[in-house]
Amino acid sequence: MLAPITFWKRLCALHDAVAAGDECWNHVDSIAVPVDPSDELTFTKSSALFIHLFGAELHGSMMMLCKGTLHVLATEENCKLLEPLDTKPSTGPRLVLHRICNDNDTVTHDIVAGLLKDHGGRRVGRLERMHFHGMLAASLDKAIRSAGVESVDITSVLGLSMSVKDDHALTGFRRAAIITHKVLKHGFVRLVEDVFDQARSIPHEKLATHVDECCEDPSKVNIKLPQGHYESCYFPIVQSGGDYDIRPSASTNDAMLSDDVIIVSLGVRYNFHCATMARTFFVDPVPKIENTYAILMELQRSCLAVMLAGRRVGSIAEHGNAFIRQKYPHLLKFLPKSFGFGLGLDFRESSMILNSKNQRLFAPNMVFNLAIGFHDLELADEHKQNAQGSIRKLSKYSMLVADTVVIRSPEEPPEVITKHSMEWKDVSYFINEKGDHANFTPQGAVEGKSALVNSRLRERANVGNAERTNSARNEKQAELMRQKIAVRRNECRSSGSQQGLSSSHKNVAEVNAYHSAKEYPGDVPPSEIFVDMQGQTFFAPINGAQVPFHISMVKNVVQPDPDRTATYLRLNFFTPGQTLSKDAAPATTKLIEEHGQSSMFIKEMLYRSRESQRLTAAYRMIQELRKRFRQHAAKAAEEADLIPQEKLVKMRDQRIPRMADLTMRPFISGKKTMGTLEAHTNGLRFTSKKHEIVDVMFANIKHSLFQPCENEVMVLVHFNLRNPLLIGKKKTHDVQFFTEVVDASVALDGARRSMYDPDELDEEQRERQLRKKLNEMFKEFCKKLERIAKIHHFHLEFDIPYRDLGFHGVPNREMVLIQPTVRCLVNLTETPFLIVQLDDVEHVHFERCTFRSKNFDVVIIFKNLELAPLSINAVPMNELDAIQEWLTDCSLTYTAGQASMSWKSVMNLVKSDVRFYEETDENDEPKPAGWQFLQADDDQVVDEDDGDEDYSAHDDEESSDDDDDDDDDDDDDDDDDDDD
C-alpha cells in the first residue's frame, strides 16, 4: 500500500481535476470505476487507477469519486488494508469505506444504487471501452439504467491525468530502468556472446524465455536489487535472420538465432512501474549497415533534442520525418509511423502515442518510450561483396533503438534512464574471418584498425596452408615497402631532407649573473676568493681586482697537497679547443660555440696562500656551489617539459564513480601508495591514504588501457600521458592504478599438499571468483569513465591488450609478456612500463633469425630518427610467424637478418644519407632503397659492440670527449704534483 501522504496527495489532485468540470473531463459530476475479481494477467486501466491511488489492485472492489468524497466498495479484507489511509487531512475530500459481501448481490446493488442516487450527479464518468464481468460492474450498469443518468467515457482523460508522475513514481520508473539495463547486459548479451563463442545454436524462443525469467527474478544473473515486485512488461522480443517487425505488437518466433542483425526488446515492471528498451546488435556487419546505424543514432539524438515540455507530442514524429526527408530522403519510406508511446502503470498509454496526429502537449515528469528504427531496409549484393557469415544471406534487415525517457523542463532535453550503450563499438561483433567461422570477436573498444580486429583471436597453431600464407604475407610486405618508400621519397623531396624532419634546438639563454658592477655584493674582500651563493658566482682576485666568474664555467676545482710554506688552489675552466663533457651546462656550450673564435678564455688559475684556512674554505664553498648548481640544473631539466595542468572541476550534480583500495604506480612516497580513484568532470583524482593528491586530466591522456587479470596477479588501468606529470620528485609519462588478486610473493610451507585437498580447492575457487569480480568492477569503472568523458566532450576510450597475440621478450632487464593493443605494444605489469605507439614506428627489424637459434631479437625503429631503436631481446623463435603476421595486418614493414647490428652506427649512416630512400646513390649506382638494405646486406654485417643504452645523436663525439676530459684531468693532476 502507498504511504498515506502519497495517497492523499494523489487523491486531492484527481478530485480537483474532476470537480473542476472542464471540457477534457466532459463535465462529469463523478466517476465510477470497478475492478474485476479476476486474477488474470491482463493489466487494465481500472487496475492502473487503483494502483495509482492505493498502491494495490484491490480485485473485486469499486471506487466512486464524487464532489468532496471518495467512496470505496470493497470486501472486509480489502477494507482492512485501506484503514491506515483513513486519516483525512485538514483539506480535501473524505474517504468512506463500504464493506460488501460477494455472496449477497441484493445488498451490494442497494449500496451502489444509493451512492449513485445521492452523490453521482447527472453525468457519471466510466471506462466504457472496457468490458467488466464482476458483480459490482453489473450492479453499476443496472443502477445507471434505473436512475436515468448519463454515462460518459473517461478512458483517455483518466490516462492523461496519471501521465505526470510524482517523485515516488519516478523512483519506481528509474529502478525498473536499472533492472531492464542489467537484464539486457547480464542476461541477454552474455548469453548471446557465449552462444557465438561456443558455436552453439539457440532458438529465439528459448533465448526470450531466459530473458523473461531474468526479468521475473533478477537474482538469476547475480543482480542485487532492492526488495519489490518484479515482472516482465511483456514477453521479450528477439528477432534475427531477416524476418523483422519493429512494432510494439511484434512477437518472438521459433527460428534459430542467426549471426547477422539481432533485435531485442524487453521491459521490466517494478512495483507496477514500467520501463522498456530495445537494442540492435550487429554480427560481421558490412559498411552499408554501419553507415545506416550512424544515421539512426543521428536521428535519435535529434528527436531527443526536441522532446521538451510544452511542445506537441506529435511534433516528434513530424520532426523525425522532416529530418530524414531533408538529409537522407532515400530512407524516408523505411520510417515507422509511430516513434513510441507514453509509459505508466498501464504499459502502453494509448492517448500518448508519438505520432503526427497527437495534439497533446509534453509536460514535466511525463515518461515515454522513444523508439527509433528503420524497417525492411534493402541490402543489395553489391553491399555484401566482402561480407562474412550469415550477413551474406540477408536481402532485408531492420534496426531499432528504444529507450525510456523522462520529460524535463522546456529548456532541458529529456533524461534517458535506460543506460545501455548504443555506441557502434558496443553493439557490433566480428566473429568470422575469411576462411574462419569459429572465432568470436566482440569489437569492444575497437574502432578503426580493423586489421588488428581481424587477427587478434587467430590461433597460431592452426596456420592452415603455411606456404600460401607466407607467400601472401611476403607479397603484402613488398607492397607496403614500396608504398612507404614512395611516401618517404616525396616527403624528402618536398622538405629538402631525407626524413622531412627539422632538427629541434632548444633556445638556451646566456648566463648573465650581474648586469653591472653596481650589483656586486658590497662585502667582497679585495684580495681573497669570495663566493656569492645567491648569484651563483665567485670572485677571484686578478692583479688586485676582483673578477666574477659564473660557476657554470668551472670545469673542476683541485686543492693539491700543501708544501711546507703554502697551500694551493687550482681552478680549471671550460675553454675552446677542448671537448666539453656532459657536465657542461647548455649555456656554457652555447657561449663557447659563439665566442670561442673571437674572445680570450682563461683556462686555469692557481692561487697560493700561507694561510690554509682561507683557501680550504674557498675550496669547500666553490664545491658546494657547484653541487647546488648541478642539482638546480638537473631539476630544471626534469621540469623543462612539464606543462601546468588545468584545475580539476569536481562533479557535484551526480554520483561520483569511485574505486577504493587501489595501488598507484609510480609511488608518490614510500614503498607503496594506496588510495581512492575518483572520476570528475574533466579528469581523475587519486587521493592516497596519506592525503596526497594526484590529478590526471582527460585532455592529457594519450592512451588509456584496461588489463584484466587472467594469468597475472593484478587487474589494472593504465594511462599514458601526452605531457608528463611530476609525481614525488620524478617526472613520468605513465600512471597506473591496480589491485592485486593474490600477493606477488607467497610464503610456501614445506609440507606437500594433495591435489584433492579440499582447502586448496576452496582457495582456488575463491581466487577465481575474486578475479571475476575484480575484472567486472574495473570494466564497469572504465565504462563509467568513458561515459563521463563523452558527456563533457573529452575523448577517452580504453584499449584491452590482446593476450592471444602476446609474446615473451626482454625489453629491459627481465623476461615479460608483451601484448599488442589497437594502437600500442605494451607491457604493463612490470616496471619500467613498455608502451610503444604503433603510429610512431617506422620499421621493425628481426635479428639473429637463423635455424640454429632458439631466440631472436626485435628492433623497433621510430619515425623520429633521433630516438634510439628499441630492442626486445630473447623472443622465442616459434613466435616469429605470428609477430610478422600481426605487423603485416597493422601495415608495418619489417625485415629479418642473421646478424646483430651496431644500431648507433646504422642510424648515423641513415641520418647522413640524403639519398636513403632513393634506388641509386650519388654516383647513380643501384642500391637498396630505404630499409631494404637491412635484409640485402645481411651476410655482410659483422657483430660490433653497440652502446645503445645511452644512445643520442652525438654519443660518438661525447664518448671521445669524455676520454679527452679524463686525459686533461690526468694532466692536471700531474701538474699538481709538479707544483707540489
Residue, then its C-alpha position, 0 to 999 in steps of 0.5 A: m500500500l502507498a504511504p498515506i501522504t502519497f495517497w492523499k496527495r494523489l487523491c486531492a489532485l484527481h478530485d480537483a481535476v474532476a470537480a473542476g468540470d472542464e471540457c477534457w473531463n466532459h463535465v462529469d459530476s463523478i466517476a465510477v470505476p470497478v475492478d474485476p475479481s479476476d486474477e488474470l494477467t491482463f493489466t487494465k486501466s481500472s487496475a492502473l487507477f487503483i494502483h495509482l491511488f492505493g498502491a494495490e489492485l484491490h480485485g473485486s472492489m469499486m471506487m466512486l469519486c464524487k464532489g468532496t468524497l471518495h467512496v470505496l466498495a470493497t470486501e472486509e479484507n480489502c477494507k482492512l488494508l485501506e484503514p491506515l489511509d483513513t486519516k483525512p487531512s485538514t483539506g480535501p475530500r473524505l474517504v468512506l469505506h463500504r464493506i460488501c459481501n460477494d455472496n449477497d448481490t441484493v445488498t451490494h446493488d442497494i449500496v451502489a444504487g444509493l451512492l449513485k442516487d445521492h452523490g453521482g450527479r447527472r453525468v457519471g464518468r466510466l471506462e466504457r471501452m472496457h468490458f467488466h464481468g464482476m458483480l459490482a460492474a453489473s450492479l453499476d450498469k443496472a443502477i445507471r439504467s434505473a436512475g436515468v443518468e448519463s454515462v460518459d467515457i473517461t478512458s483517455v482523460l483518466g490516462l492523461s491525468m496519471s501521465v505526470k508522475d510524482d517523485h515516488a513514481l519516478t523512483g519506481f520508473r528509474r529502478a525498473a530502468i536499472i533492472t531492464h539495463k542489467v537484464l539486457k547486459h547480464g542476461f541477454v548479451r552474455l548469453v548471446e556472446d557465449v552462444f557465438d563463442q561456443a558455436r552453439s545454436i539457440p532458438h529465439e524462443k528459448l533465448a526470450t524465455h531466459v530473458d523473461e525469467c531474468c526479468e521475473d527474478p533478477s537474482k538469476v544473473n547475480i543482480k542485487l536489487p532492492q526488495g519489490h515486485y518484479e515482472s516482465c512488461y511483456f514477453p521479450i522480443v528477439q528477432s534475427g535472420g531477416d524476418y523483422d517487425i519493429r512494432p510494439s505488437a511484434s512477437t518472438n518466433d521459433a527460428m534459430l538465432s542467426d549471426d547477422v542483425i539481432i533485435v531485442s526488446l524487453g521491459v521490466r515492471y517494478n512495483f507496477h512501474c514500467a520501463t522498456m528498451a530495445r537494442t540492435f546488435f550487429v554480427d560481421p556487419v558490412p559498411k552499408i549497415e554501419n553507415t545506416y546505424a550512424i544515421l539512426m543514432e543521428l536521428q535519435r539524438s535529434c528527436l531527443a533534442v526536441m522532446l521538451a515540455g510544452r511542445r506537441v507530442g506529435s511534433i516528434a514524429e513530424h520532426g523525425n520525418a522532416f529530418i530524414r526527408q531533408k538529409y537522407p530522403h532515400l530512407l524516408k519510406f523505411l520510417p515507422k509511423s509511430f516513434g513510441f508511446g507514453l509509459g505508466l502503470d498501464f504499459r502502453e498509454s494509448s492517448m500518448i502515442l508519438n505520432s503526427k496526429n497527437q495534439r497533446l502537449f509534453a509536460p514535466n515528469m511525463v515518461f515515454n518510450l522513444a523508439i527509433g528504427f528503420h524497417d525492411l531496409e534493402l541490402a543489395d549484393e553489391h553491399k555484401q561483396n566482402a561480407q562474412g557469415s550469415i550477413r551474406k544471406l540477408s536481402k532485408y534487415s531492420m534496426l531499432v533503438a528504444d529507450t525510456v525517457v523522462i520529460r524535463s523542463p522546456e529548456e532541458p532535453p529529456e533524461v534517458i534512464t535506460k543506460h545501455s550503450m548504443e555506441w557502434k563499438d558496443v553493439s557490433y561483433f566480428i566473429n568470422e574471418k575469411g576462411d574462419h567461422a569459429n572465432f568470436t570477436p566482440q569489437g569492444a573498444v575497437e574502432g578503426k584498425s580493423a586489421l588488428v580486429n581481424s587477427r587478434l583471436r587467430e590461433r597460431a597453431n592452426v596456420g592452415n596452408a603455411e606456404r600460401t600464407n607466407s607467400a601472401r604475407n611476403e607479397k603484402q610486405a613488398e607492397l607496403m615497402r614500396q608504398k612507404i618508400a614512395v611516401r618517404r621519397n616525396e616527403c624528402r623531396s618536398s622538405g629538402s631532407q631525407q626524413g622531412l624532419s627539422s632538427s629541434h634546438k632548444n633556445v638556451a639563454e646566456v648566463n648573465a649573473y650581474h648586469s653591472a658592477k653596481e650589483y656586486p655584493g658590497d662585502v667582497p674582500p679585495s684580495e681573497i676568493f669570495v663566493d656569492m651563493q645567491g648569484q651563483t658566482f665567485f670572485a677571484p682576485i686578478n692583479g688586485a681586482q676582483v673578477p666574477f666568474h659564473i660557476s657554470m664555467v668551472k670545469n673542476v676545482v683541485q686543492p693539491d697537497p700543501d708544501r711546507t710554506a703554502t697551500y694551493l688552489r687550482l681552478n680549471f675552466f671550460t675553454p675552446g679547443q677542448t671537448l666539453s663533457k656532459d657536465a657542461a651546462p647548455a649555456t656554457t656550450k652555447l657561449i663557447e660555440e659563439h665566442g670561442q673564435s673571437s674572445m680570450f678564455i682563461k683556462e686555469m688559475l692557481y692561487r697560493s696562500r700561507e694561510s690554509q684556512r682561507l683557501t680550504a674554505a674557498y675550496r669547500m664553498i666553490q664545491e658546494l656551489r657547484k653541487r647546488f648548481r648541478q642539482h638546480a640544473a638537473k631539476a630544471a631539466e626534469e621540469a623543462d617539459l612539464i606543462p601546468q595542468e588545468k584545475l580539476v572541476k569536481m562533479r557535484d550534480q551526480r554520483i561520483p564513480r569511485m574505486a577504493d583500495l587501489t595501488m598507484r604506480p609510480f609511488i608518490s612516497g614510500k614503498k607503496t601508495m594506496g588510495t581512492l580513484e575518483a572520476h570528475t568532470n574533466g579528469l581523475r583524482f587519486t587521493s592516497k591514504k596519506h592525503e596526497i593528491v594526484d590529478v590526471m586530466f582527460a585532455n592529457i591522456k594519450h592512451s588509456l588501457f584496461q588489463p584484466c587479470e587472467n594469468e597475472v596477479m593484478v587487474l589494472v588501468h593504465f594511462n599514458l600521458r601526452n605531457p608528463l606529470l611530476i609525481g614525488k620528485k620524478k617526472t613520468h609519462d605513465v600512471q597506473f592504478f591496480t589491485e592485486v588478486v593474490d600477493a606477488s610473493v607467497a610464503l610456501d610451507g614445506a609440507r606437500r599438499s594433495m591435489y584433492d585437498p579440499d582447502e586448496l580447492d576452496e582457495e582456488q575457487r575463491e581466487r577465481q571468483l575474486r578475479k571475476k569480480l575484480n575484472e567486472m568492477f574495473k570494466e564497469f569503472c572504465k565504462k563509467l569513465e568513458r561515459i563521463a568523458k563523452i558527456h563533457h566532450f573529452h575523448l577517452e576510450f580504453d584499449i584491452p591488450y590482446r593476450d592471444l597475440g602476446f609474446h615473451g621478450v626482454p625489453n629491459r632487464e627481465m623476461v615479460l609478456i608483451q601484448p599488442t593493443v589497437r594502437c600500442l605494444v605494451n607491457l604493463t605489469e612490470t616496471p619500467f612500463l613498455i608502451v610503444q605507439l604503433d603510429d610512431v614506428e617506422h620499421v621493425h627489424f628481426e635479428r639473429c633469425t637463423f635455424r640454429s637459434k632458439n631466440f631472436d631479437v626485435v628492433i623497433i625503429f621510430k619515425n623520429l630518427e633521433l630516438a634510439p631503436l628499441s630492442i626486445n631481446a630473447v623472443p622465442m623463435n616459434e613466435l616469429d610467424a605470428i609477430q610478422e603476421w600481426l605487423t603485416d595486418c597493422s601495415l608495418t614493414y619489417t625485415a629479418g637478418q642473421a646478424s646483430m647490428s651496431w644500431k648507433s652506427v646504422m642510424n648515423l649512416v641513415k641520418s647522413d644519407v640524403r639519398f636513403y630512400e632513393e634506388t641509386d646513390e650519388n654516383d647513380e649506382p643501384k642500391p637498396a632503397g630505404w630499409q631494404f638494405l637491412q635484409a640485402d646486406d645481411d651476410q655482410v654485417v659483422d657483430e660490433d659492440d653497440g652502446d645503445e643504452d645511452y644512445s643520442a645523436h652525438d654519443d660518438e663525439e661525447s664518448s671521445d670527449d669524455d676520454d679527452d676530459d679524463d686525459d686533461d684531468d690526468d694532466d692536471d693532476d700531474d701538474d699538481d704534483d709538479d707544483d707540489 
